[in-house]
Amino acid sequence: MTTLSTLRLTVRPLTQEDLPALVTYRNDPEVARYQGWALPYTPAMAQGLLSDNPLGVEGWVQRAIALKNGELIGDLALNRRGPQAEFGVTLSRHAQGHGYASEAIRALIHFAFHELNLHRVHASIDPRNQAVAGLLRHVGFRHEGTHLKSYCLRGEWTDDAIYAVLQEEWRA
Ligand SMILES: CC(C)(COP(=O)(O)OP(=O)(O)OC[C@H]1O[C@@H](n2cnc3c(N)ncnc32)[C@H](O)[C@@H]1OP(=O)(O)O)[C@@H](O)C(=O)NCCC(=O)NCCS
């Protein structure tokens, strides 16, 4: 079990107690707009995110983003494929705009490069999602390119923008 600690946050495995709050914010239309999960987002879907797998095993591993008092404010996930990984991040609406996403993502990327020694980390986003595009540029990701109408989001073919950072860029 891997826990990341930052000044204001703990990134830790999700628990059963986190799930009601997670289901609530994942059903918020503003939070869900550019995310791939089906709506309504059900407790059974949330249950499937519980895992004690350590961050950095192959495949998707989900983590809670919590304040130091334990309150769940969001979640992130890392999908390792050998020396590379993809990640995603979600914050509840009331927690957005306070720099929490940047703080959690910086800790995750630091862990990916310094502890896991990964070569490259990327995120795949809907280019209309200005919040996550701004977040990624803010923490040091490059826009590598955009695949046109390559992702089916709730029945609509949408563009898929790839943002990435290499270990050598992060360390520089
Ligand atoms: C993407 C998301 C996690 C960003 O969270 P956040 O709380 O706004 O992030 P931060 O406060 O750390 O913001 C970091 C930077 O992102 C950028 N940013 C945040 N919101 C923005 C917006 N709406 N438009 C443009 N840039 C934005 C800014 O550059 C900001 O830096 P600043 O504070 O110096 O201005 C949040 O909006 C969210 O959960 N959205 C819904 C889920 C989602 O779509 N996730 C992406 C899937 S990968």
The ligand as a MOL file (V3000), in Angstrom:
LIG
                    3D

  0  0  0     0  0            999 V3000
M  V30 BEGIN CTAB
M  V30 COUNTS 48 50 0 0 0
M  V30 BEGIN ATOM
M  V30 1 C -9.0520 19.1220 -13.7460 0
M  V30 2 C -9.2070 19.4360 -12.2710 0
M  V30 3 C -8.7030 18.2550 -11.4570 0
M  V30 4 C -8.3650 20.6820 -11.9550 0
M  V30 5 O -8.5160 20.9720 -10.5890 0
M  V30 6 P -8.1620 22.4140 -9.9880 0
M  V30 7 O -8.5710 22.3790 -8.5780 0
M  V30 8 O -8.7320 23.4810 -10.8340 0
M  V30 9 O -6.6120 22.4410 -10.1070 0
M  V30 10 P -5.6350 23.4700 -9.4350 0
M  V30 11 O -6.3520 24.3700 -8.4860 0
M  V30 12 O -4.4700 22.6940 -8.9440 0
M  V30 13 O -5.2390 24.3650 -10.6770 0
M  V30 14 C -3.9590 24.3060 -11.2740 0
M  V30 15 C -3.9060 25.1450 -12.5300 0
M  V30 16 O -4.8160 24.6230 -13.4870 0
M  V30 17 C -5.2820 25.6660 -14.3200 0
M  V30 18 N -6.7500 25.7040 -14.2890 0
M  V30 19 C -7.5700 25.2390 -13.3090 0
M  V30 20 N -8.8580 25.4200 -13.6770 0
M  V30 21 C -8.8420 26.0130 -14.8890 0
M  V30 22 C -9.8640 26.4260 -15.7950 0
M  V30 23 N -11.1660 26.2570 -15.5000 0
M  V30 24 N -9.4870 26.9810 -16.9720 0
M  V30 25 C -8.1900 27.1270 -17.2770 0
M  V30 26 N -7.1750 26.7420 -16.4670 0
M  V30 27 C -7.5040 26.1830 -15.2890 0
M  V30 28 C -4.6650 26.9290 -13.8240 0
M  V30 29 O -3.4670 27.1560 -14.5580 0
M  V30 30 C -4.2930 26.5990 -12.3930 0
M  V30 31 O -3.2190 27.3660 -12.0060 0
M  V30 32 P -3.4370 28.7800 -11.2220 0
M  V30 33 O -4.0740 28.4110 -9.9200 0
M  V30 34 O -2.0480 29.3090 -11.1010 0
M  V30 35 O -4.3310 29.5880 -12.0940 0
M  V30 36 C -10.6830 19.7390 -11.9080 0
M  V30 37 O -11.1470 20.7980 -12.6880 0
M  V30 38 C -11.5990 18.5380 -12.0630 0
M  V30 39 O -11.6530 17.6460 -11.2250 0
M  V30 40 N -12.3760 18.5040 -13.1740 0
M  V30 41 C -13.3610 17.4280 -13.3780 0
M  V30 42 C -12.7180 16.0940 -13.6550 0
M  V30 43 C -11.8910 16.0950 -14.9190 0
M  V30 44 O -12.3550 16.4940 -15.9860 0
M  V30 45 N -10.6630 15.5820 -14.8050 0
M  V30 46 C -9.7410 15.4810 -15.9090 0
M  V30 47 C -9.6290 14.0860 -16.3940 0
M  V30 48 S -7.9170 13.6100 -16.6230 0
M  V30 END ATOM
M  V30 BEGIN BOND
M  V30 1 1 1 2
M  V30 2 1 2 3
M  V30 3 1 2 4
M  V30 4 1 2 36
M  V30 5 1 4 5
M  V30 6 1 5 6
M  V30 7 2 6 7
M  V30 8 1 6 8
M  V30 9 1 6 9
M  V30 10 1 9 10
M  V30 11 2 10 11
M  V30 12 1 10 12
M  V30 13 1 10 13
M  V30 14 1 13 14
M  V30 15 1 14 15
M  V30 16 1 15 16
M  V30 17 1 15 30
M  V30 18 1 16 17
M  V30 19 1 17 18
M  V30 20 1 17 28
M  V30 21 1 18 19
M  V30 22 1 18 27
M  V30 23 2 19 20
M  V30 24 1 20 21
M  V30 25 1 21 22
M  V30 26 2 21 27
M  V30 27 1 22 23
M  V30 28 2 22 24
M  V30 29 1 24 25
M  V30 30 2 25 26
M  V30 31 1 26 27
M  V30 32 1 28 29
M  V30 33 1 28 30
M  V30 34 1 30 31
M  V30 35 1 31 32
M  V30 36 2 32 33
M  V30 37 1 32 34
M  V30 38 1 32 35
M  V30 39 1 36 37
M  V30 40 1 36 38
M  V30 41 2 38 39
M  V30 42 1 38 40
M  V30 43 1 40 41
M  V30 44 1 41 42
M  V30 45 1 42 43
M  V30 46 2 43 44
M  V30 47 1 43 45
M  V30 48 1 45 46
M  V30 49 1 46 47
M  V30 50 1 47 48
M  V30 END BOND
M  V30 END CTAB
M  END
